[in-house]
């Protein structure tokens, strides 16, 4: 029996700051700020503090979609929050999001300004504020909300579970990789079966649930996140791939994916967005 498989949890867990893994330098078991620093504030109604991860992309894509429909009130400043260096633990960011996770939104068009945190909450807030991408019919709205919350509940298995143990953990362990790979493939099958008879998640109409799910599962099947495409056999989920490609062809999606992105090809990087012309 290996040493790792004979681990016996102590009666009381204590924090080992040297536990390893890609994000061990910023992970901690307590909340609150680590340093004092105010957040910058730009000129537009919406102030977004984020990073171009799947959770961040949800909001920038929705804002770009709203702007494409002519909603001037959706104009936004997108400030980069580098989670690798702990910027999410500044006093200013914690004031907007006490959970210290991106994205966080401050709507300065209200008096007082309205803070919104958690990506799903931000999407719902914006959809209701502007009356777009959220069905009005109660049954259709319920379907949309069901898929939105499905994504919020499912993505931690993909990112925090599978992605962590497959790509980021200091060592590879069969049990957690198998456990989370099985769940991710089950989730992909849920999507594939649903999309076998629907153009979008809820039927014929694109809405916030598509944006939310695309940001994680569309990226998974189209862009090989965690270098796991072959391992998970994502090519077998043909309906998900069809749906993801259709969403990715939307100009607003292409713009939103680049915002708060400081990595990848230089022409795709828009670390901060303060004007439409920033996305060339």
VOLOLUM-859804 format. One record per residue (C-alpha): residue in three letters; residue number from 1; x, y, z negated. Coordinates in Angstrom, 2 decimals. Example, Ala and Ser with C-alpha at 12.3 -4.5 7.8 and 13.67 -1.06 7.14 Angstrom:
REM VOLOLUM-859804
   rest    nr         X         Y         Z
    ALA     1     12.30     -4.50     -7.80
    SER     2     13.67     -1.06     -7.14
***
This chain:
REM VOLOLUM-859804
   rest    nr         X         Y         Z
    UNK     1      0.00      0.00      0.00
    UNK     2      1.41      3.40      0.95
    UNK     3      1.94      6.13     -1.60
    UNK     4     -0.72      8.32      0.05
    UNK     5     -3.40      5.62     -0.16
    UNK     6     -2.76      5.01     -3.88
    UNK     7     -3.44      8.60     -4.87
    UNK     8     -5.56      8.88     -8.01
    UNK     9     -7.23     12.29     -8.51
    UNK    10     -6.43     13.91    -11.86
    UNK    11     -9.21     14.63    -14.33
    UNK    12     -8.81     18.36    -13.67
    UNK    13     -7.59     19.64    -10.31
    UNK    14     -4.85     22.26    -10.34
    UNK    15     -3.63     24.39     -7.46
    UNK    16     -0.42     23.32     -5.75
    UNK    17      0.60     26.33     -3.69
    UNK    18      3.15     24.17     -1.85
    UNK    19      0.59     21.64     -0.64
    UNK    20      1.59     22.12      2.99
    UNK    21     -0.34     22.47      6.21
    UNK    22     -0.49     25.31      8.70
    UNK    23     -2.52     27.66      6.53
    UNK    24     -1.11     26.81      3.11
    UNK    25      0.38     30.29      2.79
    UNK    26     -3.06     31.95      2.78
    UNK    27     -5.28     29.28      1.22
    UNK    28     -6.12     29.82     -2.45
    UNK    29     -8.85     28.71     -4.85
    UNK    30     -9.84     32.20     -5.97
    UNK    31    -11.66     35.12     -4.34
    UNK    32    -11.04     38.84     -4.38
    UNK    33     -8.39     41.13     -2.88
    UNK    34     -4.66     40.57     -3.05
    UNK    35     -3.74     44.14     -2.10
    UNK    36     -5.23     47.61     -1.72
    UNK    37     -5.81     48.78      1.82
    UNK    38     -8.71     50.66      3.37
    UNK    39    -10.23     49.45      6.62
    UNK    40     -9.98     51.75      9.65
    UNK    41    -13.22     53.21     11.01
    UNK    42    -13.71     54.10     14.65
    UNK    43    -16.18     56.27     16.54
    UNK    44    -18.88     53.77     17.48
    UNK    45    -22.01     52.63     15.60
    UNK    46    -20.69     49.10     15.10
    UNK    47    -17.42     48.48     13.32
    UNK    48    -16.20     44.92     13.76
    UNK    49    -13.29     43.45     11.82
    UNK    50    -12.38     40.15     13.36
    UNK    51    -10.08     37.78     15.24
    UNK    52    -10.75     35.96     18.52
    UNK    53    -11.38     32.57     16.96
    UNK    54    -14.60     30.70     17.80
    UNK    55    -16.40     32.44     14.94
    UNK    56    -15.15     35.84     16.05
    UNK    57    -16.00     35.21     19.70
    UNK    58    -19.66     34.67     18.84
    UNK    59    -20.04     38.31     17.83
    UNK    60    -17.95     39.99     20.54
    UNK    61    -19.77     38.01     23.23
    UNK    62    -23.15     39.05     21.80
    UNK    63    -22.09     42.70     21.59
    UNK    64    -20.90     42.61     25.21
    UNK    65    -24.18     40.98     26.28
    UNK    66    -26.14     43.74     24.50
    UNK    67    -24.04     46.45     26.14
    UNK    68    -24.62     44.81     29.53
    UNK    69    -28.35     45.24     28.93
    UNK    70    -27.84     48.95     28.29
    UNK    71    -28.04     49.11     24.50
    UNK    72    -25.77     52.06     23.69
    UNK    73    -26.27     51.44     19.98
    UNK    74    -24.28     48.24     20.37
    UNK    75    -21.10     50.15     21.20
    UNK    76    -18.40     48.91     18.90
    UNK    77    -14.87     49.26     17.64
    UNK    78    -13.20     45.88     17.18
    UNK    79    -10.28     45.99     14.76
    UNK    80     -7.89     43.05     14.57
    UNK    81     -7.76     41.14     11.29
    UNK    82     -4.72     38.89     11.31
    UNK    83     -5.71     36.04      9.02
    UNK    84     -2.21     34.58      9.27
    UNK    85     -0.73     37.45      7.29
    UNK    86     -3.60     37.69      4.82
    UNK    87     -5.25     40.87      6.14
    UNK    88     -8.63     39.41      5.17
    UNK    89     -7.66     39.78      1.52
    UNK    90     -7.30     43.58      1.60
    UNK    91     -9.54     45.54     -0.74
    UNK    92    -11.27     47.17      2.23
    UNK    93    -12.07     43.89      3.93
    UNK    94    -13.30     42.28      0.72
    UNK    95    -15.68     45.23      0.31
    UNK    96    -17.27     44.29      3.65
    UNK    97    -17.01     40.53      3.19
    UNK    98    -16.48     39.23     -0.35
    UNK    99    -15.83     35.79      1.17
    UNK   100    -12.70     37.07      3.00
    UNK   101    -13.53     35.38      6.30
    UNK   102    -13.80     36.86      9.77
    UNK   103    -15.89     38.24     11.33
    UNK   104    -17.31     41.11      9.28
    UNK   105    -19.51     43.88     10.65
    UNK   106    -20.28     47.37      9.36
    UNK   107    -23.25     49.09     11.00
    UNK   108    -22.62     52.81     10.51
    UNK   109    -25.85     53.81     12.28
    UNK   110    -27.79     53.18      9.05
    UNK   111    -27.68     55.32      5.92
    UNK   112    -26.00     53.95      3.94
    UNK   113    -23.97     51.76      6.28
    UNK   114    -25.02     48.12      6.43
    UNK   115    -22.46     45.38      5.88
    UNK   116    -23.07     41.96      7.43
    UNK   117    -20.85     38.93      6.96
    UNK   118    -20.97     35.34      8.21
    UNK   119    -21.08     35.00     11.99
    UNK   120    -24.61     33.56     12.12
    UNK   121    -25.96     36.36      9.95
    UNK   122    -24.27     38.96     12.16
    UNK   123    -25.75     37.42     15.31
    UNK   124    -29.24     37.32     13.81
    UNK   125    -28.90     40.91     12.57
    UNK   126    -27.87     42.19     16.00
    UNK   127    -30.49     40.14     17.86
    UNK   128    -33.26     41.46     15.62
    UNK   129    -31.95     45.03     15.65
    UNK   130    -31.92     45.23     19.44
    UNK   131    -34.73     42.80     20.21
    UNK   132    -32.67     40.62     22.52
    UNK   133    -31.59     36.98     22.78
    UNK   134    -34.04     35.90     20.06
    UNK   135    -37.46     34.54     21.08
    UNK   136    -40.57     36.30     19.77
    UNK   137    -42.88     33.28     19.95
    UNK   138    -42.78     31.58     16.51
    UNK   139    -42.23     28.08     17.88
    UNK   140    -39.54     29.18     20.31
    UNK   141    -37.87     31.25     17.61
    UNK   142    -37.88     28.23     15.29
    UNK   143    -36.11     26.18     17.97
    UNK   144    -33.51     28.91     18.44
    UNK   145    -32.93     29.22     14.70
    UNK   146    -32.66     25.45     14.36
    UNK   147    -29.83     25.28     16.89
    UNK   148    -28.14     28.35     15.41
    UNK   149    -28.11     26.83     11.95
    UNK   150    -27.15     23.45     13.42
    UNK   151    -24.01     25.13     14.67
    UNK   152    -23.30     26.83     11.36
    UNK   153    -23.59     23.50      9.56
    UNK   154    -21.80     21.40     12.18
    UNK   155    -18.75     23.48     13.08
    UNK   156    -16.99     22.93      9.73
    UNK   157    -16.77     19.25     10.66
    UNK   158    -15.10     20.24     13.92
    UNK   159    -12.81     23.00     12.68
    UNK   160    -12.24     22.45      8.99
    UNK   161    -12.49     18.67      9.20
    UNK   162    -11.35     17.23     12.51
    UNK   163     -9.19     20.18     13.57
    UNK   164     -7.45     20.39     10.23
    UNK   165     -6.53     16.72      9.89
    UNK   166     -5.83     16.13     13.60
    UNK   167     -3.82     19.29     14.30
    UNK   168     -2.84     21.19     11.16
    UNK   169     -2.32     18.82      8.23
    UNK   170      1.33     18.18      7.30
    UNK   171      0.87     14.46      8.00
    UNK   172     -1.49     12.33     10.08
    UNK   173     -3.86     10.14      8.08
    UNK   174     -6.10      7.63      9.83
    UNK   175     -9.11      7.77      7.52
    UNK   176     -9.92     11.53      7.69
    UNK   177     -9.13     11.71     11.41
    UNK   178    -11.42      8.77     12.14
    UNK   179    -14.14     10.11      9.86
    UNK   180    -14.24     13.57     11.40
    UNK   181    -13.66     12.39     14.99
    UNK   182    -16.71     10.15     14.63
    UNK   183    -18.80     13.08     13.41
    UNK   184    -17.60     15.44     16.15
    UNK   185    -18.42     12.85     18.81
    UNK   186    -21.86     12.36     17.27
    UNK   187    -22.40     16.11     17.46
    UNK   188    -21.31     16.18     21.09
    UNK   189    -23.78     13.38     21.80
    UNK   190    -26.55     15.38     20.11
    UNK   191    -25.78     18.28     22.44
    UNK   192    -25.40     16.11     25.52
    UNK   193    -28.75     14.41     25.00
    UNK   194    -30.51     17.73     24.41
    UNK   195    -28.93     19.33     27.47
    UNK   196    -29.81     16.39     29.70
    UNK   197    -33.30     17.86     30.13
    UNK   198    -32.68     21.56     29.39
    UNK   199    -30.67     24.26     31.10
    UNK   200    -29.89     25.89     27.76
    UNK   201    -30.18     24.62     24.21
    UNK   202    -33.76     25.79     23.76
    UNK   203    -34.99     25.38     27.32
    UNK   204    -34.82     27.78     30.26
    UNK   205    -33.72     30.88     28.35
    UNK   206    -30.25     31.82     27.11
    UNK   207    -30.19     33.05     23.52
    UNK   208    -27.99     33.49     20.45
    UNK   209    -27.92     29.77     19.74
    UNK   210    -26.18     29.18     23.08
    UNK   211    -23.57     31.83     22.30
    UNK   212    -22.92     30.37     18.86
    UNK   213    -22.64     26.75     19.96
    UNK   214    -20.64     27.62     23.09
    UNK   215    -17.98     29.37     21.03
    UNK   216    -17.08     26.08     19.35
    UNK   217    -18.25     23.18     21.49
    UNK   218    -17.88     24.92     24.84
    UNK   219    -14.29     25.68     23.95
    UNK   220    -13.82     22.09     22.87
    UNK   221    -14.97     20.55     26.15
    UNK   222    -13.50     23.19     28.50
    UNK   223    -10.30     24.38     26.83
    UNK   224     -8.87     21.42     24.94
    UNK   225     -8.81     23.01     21.48
    UNK   226     -6.64     21.11     19.01
    UNK   227     -5.16     19.34     22.10
    UNK   228     -7.88     16.79     21.50
    UNK   229     -9.70     16.53     24.85
    UNK   230     -8.31     13.11     25.72
    UNK   231     -8.57     11.79     22.17
    UNK   232    -12.27     12.75     21.94
    UNK   233    -12.99     11.84     25.59
    UNK   234    -14.78     15.17     26.07
    UNK   235    -15.07     14.56     29.83
    UNK   236    -17.78     11.99     29.14
    UNK   237    -20.17     14.68     27.88
    UNK   238    -21.17     15.88     31.32
    UNK   239    -24.25     17.85     30.29
    UNK   240    -22.28     19.81     27.70
    UNK   241    -19.63     20.60     30.29
    UNK   242    -22.24     21.78     32.80
    UNK   243    -23.86     24.03     30.20
    UNK   244    -20.54     25.41     28.93
    UNK   245    -19.35     26.25     32.44
    UNK   246    -22.59     28.06     33.19
    UNK   247    -22.25     30.20     30.08
    UNK   248    -18.59     30.91     30.71
    UNK   249    -19.40     32.32     34.14
    UNK   250    -21.30     35.20     32.53
    UNK   251    -19.28     38.47     32.77
    UNK   252    -20.14     39.48     29.20
    UNK   253    -18.88     36.15     27.92
    UNK   254    -15.64     36.59     29.82
    UNK   255    -15.19     40.05     28.29
    UNK   256    -16.14     39.04     24.78
    UNK   257    -13.73     36.09     24.75
    UNK   258    -10.78     38.45     25.19
    UNK   259    -11.55     40.85     22.34
    UNK   260     -9.42     40.55     19.18
    UNK   261     -7.27     38.03     21.02
    UNK   262     -3.52     38.60     20.42
    UNK   263     -2.36     35.31     21.97
    UNK   264     -2.38     33.58     25.36
    UNK   265     -1.62     35.14     28.76
    UNK   266     -1.02     38.86     28.42
    UNK   267     -3.77     39.75     30.88
    UNK   268     -6.30     37.99     28.62
    UNK   269     -5.25     39.76     25.43
    UNK   270     -7.33     42.63     24.05
    UNK   271     -6.15     42.78     20.42
    UNK   272     -8.43     45.73     19.68
    UNK   273    -11.37     47.18     21.55
    UNK   274    -12.42     50.82     21.10
    UNK   275    -13.76     51.57     24.56
    UNK   276    -15.18     49.57     27.45
    UNK   277    -12.09     50.49     29.46
    UNK   278     -9.92     48.53     26.99
    UNK   279    -11.15     45.35     28.71
    UNK   280     -9.62     45.78     32.13
***
